[in-house]
Amino acid sequence: MQDNWLDFLAGEGGLMQGNTLHHFSDTLVENEAVVSDWLTALPDYAVVEAGSADAADFLQAQFCNDLGLLNEADGASSAQLNGYCDPKGRLLGLFHLLRHVSPSDASDSKAFRLLLPTSVAERFTKRLAMFVLRSDVKIALQPSVHVLAAAGSKAVAALDSLLAGSTPEKGISIATLEPYQAVAGAGLQILRLPAERWVILTESHRAQDDWKILATALQPVGGHRWTLACIKQGEPSIHAETVEKFIPQMLNLQSIDALSFKKGCYPGQEIVARMQYLGKLKRNMRRISFDSEELPDIGTSLTSGADADAGAIVSVAFSEPGRCEGLAVLKIDVDVSTLAINGMAAGPGSNFRELEMPYPVVIPGCDVKAKP
């Protein structure tokens, strides 16, 4: 099923690197970064579904954000960024979580969908399922659901055309959705994110047609364009290379409504809470840019002078030819201008600069770090 989808994307002009959509036709990844109204496929992201009678209570006891804040109004449902920690408070996964109610069968109102990188999805799902025990919960990967992403003002009309005729609700428009709200149609779910970004979950029987409709209005680009858009919003992700590397506060989850201190217990909750109220955070996530002709790998170590462990790359993408933009977890006192990749002070991985975050960062044990 996934192979058919990858073959389709290749036939549409997409060039693949493994299960990642690299770029389209002869357009370089660096040049795609300037496109404002774009469409991409994310075959390197997976959808996990958790449903049945006890799903809400079970997930609430596992994750670090509060599922009780999710609601439904005027035909749209709310979503959130959420995380799953190990007992040491280290993140095993970071994902968008949204309710999944089929318009044709609204009886399964306690079903949820989780969107996360494929590199962690299988391990994540197996670990989560280990703790179901006698709870009435069904957890499974959904290979028949493909993930698209779109952005820009032109996306609204194109996405509305997908909803037309596929949902029984009347009067719902993509333009009326607030960030972190979703709307469902038959075999389709659309989630709005900040900064005119949308995630489209489309089932395999309609995915190719949905792509063709959207591609008439939006420029097809590689998946790096999605990564860059998330970086600009200061929105982190956990991939295989960074599993169990960071506690939530290192990724600024307390500053982007992805971490709750009012809900009940969950794995690692004691350590996370202790850091928030009694500890002093030694590392946090910052947005950076630097010169490089090649993208460094996620998890690549950053050095600062003699300090070989100044930080690590969380996500990275080209922002222009020869220039990368990324998110990195760094020691609090590190001067970004002194950073280097693999100890190289000049050449590839040099000329580091710190960029503004779109939100103020609250650092436990320190004063609020306002926007630069």
N, C-alpha and C positions, 0 to 999 in steps of 0.2 A: 504493500500500500504506500509506504514511504518512498520506495523506489519509483513507483509510478509518478508520484508528485515531483520528485527530483528530475525525472525524465521530462516532465511537462515544463518545469522551469528552465531546463536546459534548452528545450525546443523554443521557448519564448526569448532566448538570448542570454539567459543567465549562465554565468561561469561559476562552477562550484569548486570549493576546496574542502574535501571530505563532505560533511553534511552542512557546511556553511555556504550560503550564497555570497560569493566574493564580490562580483560586480557584473554589469551588463554590457554585452557586446565588447567594443574596444575602449570603453570609458574606464579611465583609471579610478581606483578607489578614492584617491586624493581629490579628484575633480568632482566626484559625486557629493562631496561634503558641502558644496555651495548650493545644491539643489534645495529649494524650499518646499515645493509641493511634490512629495515623493511617496512611493509604494515599495515595500520590500516584503519578502517572505523570510520567515525565521524557522527553517527546518531544524536548526540547532536549539530550538526551544520545544518543550514538551508540555502537555496538559495532563495533570493528574486529577482524577475525580474522586470525591469522597461523599458517599450518600448513605441513606437509610436513616432509621429512627433516631439513633444516638449520635449521628455525625456531628451536629453542632456542639454538643457537650464534650465529645471526645476531642475534637480539634481545639476547642477552647482550653482544654487541659494540657495541650501539647505545645501550643504556639505562644509567642511573646507579645502579640498584639491582641486586642479585645474584639472578638467576633460579635459581642453584644452590641457593638456600635454599628453593625451592618443593618440596613433597613431597606424597605421598598416603598416607593411613592410615585404616583402618576405614571405607572408602567415602567419605571426604571428602578434598578437595584443598585445599592452602593457596593463599593469594593475597597480594598485596602492593601497596602504593602505590609507583609507579615514575615516572621522568621521562625525557624525551628532550631533550638539549641541542644547541645549535648549536656550532660550533667555538670560539666565545668563551665557552662555559659558560653561556649564557643558555637558559632553558627554552622549548622549542617546544611542549611538552605535558606534562601531569601526569595520571596515569590509574591506575585500579585494574587490575591485571593478574592473570589467573587462568587456570589450565589449563582446557582444554575437551575433555572426553572424553565422547562420546555413549554412554549406557548400552547402546544397541543396536549400537554399533560401536566398541569400545574400541581398535581397531587404530591410530587416529590419535592416539596418546598424546602427540604432540609439538605439538599445536595449542594456541594460546593466544588468549584474548580480552582486549581492552583496552576499558575503559569511559571515555569522555572527552566533554567538551562538543561538541555538533554544530558550534558555531561554529569549531572548530579541526580537526575530524575529517578533512575532505576534504584540506585542505592538509597535515596531519600524515601521512595515508596516502600521498599522492603523494610527499612527501619521503622517507619511509621506503623506499618501493618503488624509489626512484632508486638505492639502494645495494645492492640484491639482487644485481645483476650475474649471475654464474653459479651462485649459491647456489640450492639447491632449496627455495625459500620462496614461498609464495603469500600475498599480503596483500590484503585487500579489506574494504570496509565491508559490514556486514550489515543492510540496511534491513528485512529480515523479522524481526529480533529487536527487540522492544520492551522498554523499561526501566521497571520499577516500583520504588518504594521504600516501605518500611513501617517502623514503629517501635512500641514499646510491648510490654508483657507479653502482651496479647491476640493479638499477631501470631503467636506460636509455634504455637498450635493451628490457626490459619487456614492458616499455611504448611505445616504437617504434612498438612493435608487436600489441599493441592495435590500433595504428593509421593505420597500414597497411590495406589497403582495405576499410577504413572507411572515407577517406578524398580525395577529388578530387585534392588537391594541390600535386605537385610532388616535391621531393627533400627536404621535411621538415623532420628534425630529432629532437628528443628531445634534443640531444647533442648540437644542434646549438642554442637553446633558451638561451637568457640571463635572469638573474633574473628579475622577474616581466614582463615576456612575456608569452603569452598563444597561444595555437594552438587548432583548433577545428576540430572534425570529426563528422560523423553522430551519433548524440546522445551522443557526448563525447566532453569534453573540458579539456585540461591539462594546468595547470599554474605552471611555475617554480618560486620558491622562493630561496633566498640566502641559501648557505650551503647545496646544493644538496637535497633540499626538493621540493616535487611536490604535488599539489592538483589536484585531478581528480574528475570532475563533470560528472557523468554517469547516463543516464536516466534508469528508472526502467526496461525497456525491455531488457537491455544489462548488467545491473549492476552485476548480479550473474556470468555471463560468464567473465566479466572483472576481477572480484575478483579472480576467479579460475586461470586465466592466470597469473596474477601478483603474486599470492600465490605460484606458482611453482618456482619463482626466489627469492622471498622475504619472510622474516620471519613475519608471522602475529603476531601482538602485540596489546595491548590495547591502547585506546585513550590517556592515560597519556604520551605515548612516543611522540606523536605529541606535547602535551603541553610542555614537557621538551625541545624539539627541538626549539620551539618558545621562551622559556625562555632564552635559550643559545644565541639566536640572539637578545635578548632585545626587543622582539616584544610583546607588550601588547595586551590585549583583554578586552572587556567590557561584563560582565555577569549581570544577574538580580540583583545580590547583590551589584553591583558597578555602576548601572545606576545613572546618575546625581551626582556622587561623585567627579569627576575629570575634570578640564579644560585640554585642549590638552597638554599644556606645562608640566603639572604634569606627563604625561605619555611619555615625551620626543619626542612627535610627531614632534617638530621642528627640531629634530636631525636625523630623519629617513625618511625625504621626505614625511611625511604624513600630512603636514600642510603648506598652502600657504598664504603668505602675499601680493601677487601681484594680486590675483583674485578679483572679485567683492564681494559684500556683501552676507552674509548668517546669519542665526540665531546665535546670540552670538558673531558675528564678532567684534563688537566694544570692548567688554570686552577682547576677546582674543588678539586683536591688542594692546590694552592699556597695557596689561600685558607684551607683548613682548617689547614694546618701552619705556614705562614709569614706569612700575611696577618693583617689586622685588619679584621673585618667592620664596615662603616660603617652598614649598615641591616639590620633584621630585622623579622620579622612579629610583630605584637601584636594582641590582641583588644580591641576598643574598643566603646563605645556612645555615642550622641549623639542629640540631638533633631532630628527632621525629619518633616514630613508626607508627603514624597515620598522614594523610594529614589534615592540618587545612582547614577550609572552606575558600573559596574566600570571601574577605571582612573582615576577622578576624582582629581585632585590635591588634596592637603591642604596647607594653609599653616600657619605658626606665626609670628605677628608679621610681621616683614619678610621672613622666609624663605618664598619662594613654592614651594619644592620640599622641603617637610618630609616628604612621603610620598605614597602612593597607595593607593587602596582595592583590595583583592584580591577580596573578596566581601562582600555585605551583604544583610540581610533585616530585616523588622520583627520586633521582640521584644514590642512592645505598641503600642497606638495612639499615634502621634506619637513613638515611640522606635525607633531602629534599632540593630542590633548587627552588627558586621562584623569582618573581618580586614583589617589594613592593614600594608604594609611602610613602616616609618618610620626616620628617622635614629636611631641609637642614643641620642643625647643629647637627643632631643626630649621635652619634658614634654607628655603627652597632653592635659592640661587646657588647654593653650594652642592646640590645634589648631582649625582652622576650614576650612570648605569654600568655595572661591573667595574667600577673604579675609574672609568674613562672620563676625564675632566674636559676633554675636547673631542670633536668629531661626533660620530653617532651617539645620541643620548647625552646631549650637552645643552647649554643655554637654557637652563630650567627657569621657569617663571611660575609664580603663584597667581591663579585667576580667581575672580570673585565667585563665591557661592551664591546661589539665588535665595538663600535663607540664612538667618543668623544661626550660628552653631553654639549650642549650649554644651560646655565641657565640664563634666563632673569634677568638683574640686577646684575649679578655676572660675574666673568671671566669664560672663557671656561674651562670646567672640562675635562682635557685630560684623555686618557686611563691610569689607574694606572700602 
